[in-house]
Amino acid sequence: MKKIVYISLMVLVGIIALTSCSSDDAEKRLEFAKIVETRTTQDLLNDLYVGSDADVEAIARIMNVTPSSIERIRKGETEPTAQFEERIHEVAVYYMQNDQSFSKLQSVLDPEYGWYDTFLNAPSHHPWWFWGINIGLLVLSACAFFPPASIVGGLGLLLELLFYCVVWISAWICSPDKIQDSYTETINPTIEQLK
């Protein structure tokens, strides 16, 4: 009987915890949506521009448009169509929800985001796992009083170093091709319009 009461209590606490987390997320999303609605699309694109370190190609891939259209709208030369403005707002809300991390935005919305990017962004996306494993391997390799643990830790660090070398080389070789931009001289009427 005591176990049943204990299990029921634990289930109830779990449900309450999950419910409160999801309502907090909904409230945050609503708050971010309100903030995004008050800002101009030019400002939102400039935020993405700064967050991406001026990588217009990546923004264009995420938005599924050409870089020249992004640049014209960002600089205020043209205005987005209603449909594209909605897309900019959706992306901006997601960007704000994820601590304004462009790499997190890319991991979800960029079709050219590769497996190597997942590992290169691991320290910022999953810092507890990344640094926990590295510190654990470092502590193991420093265990001079127990040589097998020291060997395992040292080999683990060496394998990680070799793996990241392969990841960096893969990222360099497999970087996305430049986007074919056929709207450098004219506007794309489905994306932008003249003021």
Order of alpha helices (4+ residues) and beta strands (2+ residues): alpha-alpha-alpha-alpha-beta-alpha-alpha-alpha-alpha-alpha-alpha-beta
